[in-house]
Amino acid sequence: PDIGAELTAGFIGMAFDEYMTQMTETLQDIGNLYAGIGYLRFLDGEKHLVFVTRNGVSLPRQEGNASLARVAADARIALDLVQTGGVVTGRGAVPLATGGFQIQSWATTDMIMAQHFQIQDLQLMADRTGGQLMAFRSGEDAMRRLDDAIKFQYLLGYTSTNAAVDGRFRKVTVKVNRPGARVLAREG
């Protein structure tokens, strides 16, 4: 047994088997995202990788999500993330990773915080790559927003006055004057 994983599972209020199932799903999701980025990296132009997830990517540290976002941004890939799990709320049936449903009486503080951090991590990846997070929306609204973002885009070039190639991102801000327009841009 993995003592560290058992302790972590106990702290977040879930059984060890459920925790291991969730971690296995997370590792598969991360592997699929990196594989998609690896494939799209060699295609010309700006690309969008749409990732549909029930809950999000639950990496133990936010640096892992930031690293994934940096790899995608470097490959000129916007990560568009669609969260389909809904909002953690009161009474309702909760799908179990092993299949079936469990009736949940009320959302626990742990469940609410876990969802908050999952959404925060997805938002970080979307923001850093110039993509979008579509959480707590209908599927129709999410796909309309994605369609709008892909249809109306401009490609801007930038050359830094700092010639040092040090692997660091340069902070660039893009603003528009059109009312109602939203800028989606990679951070670096």
Salt bridges, closest charged atoms under 4 A:
GLU25 OE1 - ARG54 NH2 3.71
GLU46 OE2 - ARG76 NE 2.79
GLU46 OE1 - ARG186 NH1 2.68
GLU63 OE1 - ARG61 NE 3.07
ASP74 OD2 - ARG41 NH1 3.40
ASP80 OD2 - HIS48 ND1 2.47
ASP141 OD2 - ARG137 NH1 2.91
ASP141 OD1 - ARG144 NH2 2.14
ASP147 OD2 - LYS151 NZ 3.10
ASP148 OD2 - ARG144 NH1 3.88
ASP166 OD1 - ARG170 NH1 3.16
GLU187 OE1 - ARG128 NE 3.17
